[in-house]
Amino acid sequence: MQALLKLKSLHPAQRQILNEAKRFNVLKCGRRFGKTELTKELAIETMLDGLPVAYYCPIYKDLVEVWNEMKSTLYDITTHKEEQIKSLTIITGGKLDCWSMDDPNSGRGRKYKRVIVDEAEKSKNLKDAWEQTIRATLVDYEGDAWFMSTPKFGETYFKETLFKQKEKLNDWMSWRFTSFDNPFLSADEINEARNLLDEATFECEYMANDVDRTDTPFATQWNNDKHISEVAIYDPRKQLIISIDFNLVPFCVTFRHFFTDDTGQHYHVFDEAEIKQGSIPAMIELIKLKYKASLSNAILTGDAMGNRGDISQRDNASLYLQLLRGLGMTERQLKVSNNPTHENSRSDCNYVLYHFPDYKINPNCKGLIRDMRNVQVDATGAIIKGNRKDVNQRADYIDTERYAIHNIMYNWIDQNQKRNNNFNIK
């Protein structure tokens, strides 16, 4: 049966973990250490014995990667699959259930031989989920539990309680491994990340060390000398790209060109504006006044919230549809996908800031430059936006930019990250 399964060989640190494991196990590791392959090994080992396994993630959308990999790996021996609830059974009778800790009661009443909690530090409900629900699912089979995570800033239940249990209880074990402990990673790539990041972020993300810092810049790769330039100017011969953030007070908009010429690739942000009272008619008037000549082939992008229907409109037209109509643009000129998470967006934006050959912002874009310099993220990677009276916590202009990068530059990012071993810069 194992011949039907295609599992990657474990590296020495992963094998050490399996050899030293006890009933309750806590792994703190750097990015790209190999948590996913270890997760698959642990889950499949138990399922081949005909026993049930639960895989937990902080939020539902985090399940997708591991669920898809498990489906693919177990395809030839799967007898039953329920895509909607992310559950499958194999020919031995072994079963995998995938749960989100959005609801700490997920899995209540079930029984498992093994539970795997992935990205445990990211879960705001880890303590309640473990103590009130997950622990009880292990009673019937006297099962084991695995907690795995790349560290986050600050004090957490994962670090302060679970990771330290081996100091008190004999049936607990914990390990810390860095990204360097994965021999399949290039040390040069990890060291490149060291050069790109501030010391605290690198120590936390790649060296798996505990760092107390609670906030850090969103744009870690921002450089005034490199990224501010008057070469970023409007050219009516080039395609205009408009990106909008739909906070009610204000609406913010930025304007850019993304183009290739004989000298290479260029991304130039040359203008910004805001509409104080969040008025679509006022936004239409402003854009037409400045850039009417470029609207026939322009691209409109930005905040996915603008795709929601507006009940004030007779036909429930979305904010974007109202803009397209007012600007005389077609729906083919709209490029908006679901908003990226702050964490993923931060990774993409910093990758572009560091790697893109000619990324420039005109000095007149004072709001965007201010946001690039000052906007912070918290320990979970979320942009700090709690106080709109603090201009540095509004993040309206940086939102327009991260939406534009997500929707317009995704092909460039994807192609270049593949060329660079998919090593994300955060």
Secondary structure, DSSP 8 states (H G I E B T S, - for coil): -GGG-------HHHHHHHHH--SEEEEEE-TTSSHHHHHHHHHHHHHHTT-EEEEEESSGGGGHHHHHHHHHHTGGGEEEEETTTTEEEETTS-EEEEEETTSTTTTTT---SEEEE-SGGG-TTHHHHIIIIIHHHTTTTT-EEEEEE---SS--HIIIIITTGGGT-TTEEEEEE-GGG-TTS-HHHHHHHHHHS-HHHHHHHTS--------EES-TT--HHHHB-TT----TTS--EEEEE--SS-EEEEEEEEEEETTEEEEEEEEEEEETT--HHHHHHHHHHHHGGGGGG-EEEE-GGGGSB-TTSTT--BHHHHHHHHHT--GGGB-------HHHHHHHHHHHHHH-TTEEE-TT-HHHHHHHHH-EE-TTS-B--S-TTSGGGT-HHHHHHHHHHHHHSHHHHHHHHHHTTT----
